[in-house]
Amino acid sequence: MTINEAINFSVKTLDGQETQESATLNLRVPDYYNSTTLVDKTNYLFYKSFQTQSTNERQGTRSTKTRAEVKGGGRKPWKQKGTGRARAGSNRSPLWKGGGVSFGPKPKDYSNKINRKEWRLSLRLLLLKKASDITVVENFNLSSTKTKDFVQTLTNLGTNPLTKIVLIVPKIEKSLRQPSKNLKTIKILQANSLNFKELLLTKSILLTKDSLKIIEETYKNA
C-alpha cells in the first residue's frame, strides 16, 4: 500500500522575494516507510543507491603487464651454472627491473545493478528527507551571464555559494551553464535525470516550478 506525501513550497523570484504563488511536490511512498521502526531500512536503501552509483562511476581501466606481455626476455641471460650468480631464465622476470608484474591490476568491469523501483523510491524518499533544504523559484531566466551576478542571485535566494548547491531545471540552457561553469560548488541537473549522490551530498537544492511536475512524472512508482 502506498500513500501520497505532499510537500508545499512558496515560490520565489530570482531576487529572493516570495510571490503569491505556491507549489506542491507529490511523491508516493510505501506506507511502512512512515514507521519509526523502519528507519534502518530507509538508511539501507540510501546506502544501496549511493554505493551502486559510486561503484558504477569506477572506470576499471588500470592495467599492468605480466611477464608474458612484456617485450623481450626470449634469451636466457647467462648459463645455468658456473657463473656464481643466481639462476635466471629471463630478463623479464617479476624479480628484475623492467620485468612483468605479479598479480597486478587488470581492466575490470565494476558496474553494479539496482532495481529501477528501488532507485526511484530512494530518490523520492531523499527528496522528502531534504524538503527543508529545497527552494522553489519561478525560473532561472538570468539577465546576465556573469559569474559575479550569478553568485549574487544565489545569495538572494538564501544559499551560500561557497557550499554545495544543486540546481534542478527542466532543461539546461547555455545562459545558466555559462555563469556557473567556474563555480565548482554548483551542480546543474535536469529534472528527468536526477543524481542521487549529488542530492545526498548537497547543502541546498534550488529547483524551478516547472521541474516539480517533471519529477512527479519521471519518478513515480512504476
Secondary structure, DSSP 8 states (H G I E B T S, - for coil): -EEEEEEEEEEE-TTS-EEEEEEEEEEEEEGGGGSGGGHHHHHHHHHHHHHHHHHHT---------TTTSS---S-SS-SSSSSS---S-TTSTTSTT---TT------------HHHHHHHHHHHHHHTGGGEEEES----S---HHHHHHHHHHTT--TTS-EEEEESS--HHHHHHHTT-TTEEEEETTS--HHHHHH-SEEEEEHHHHHHHHHHTS--
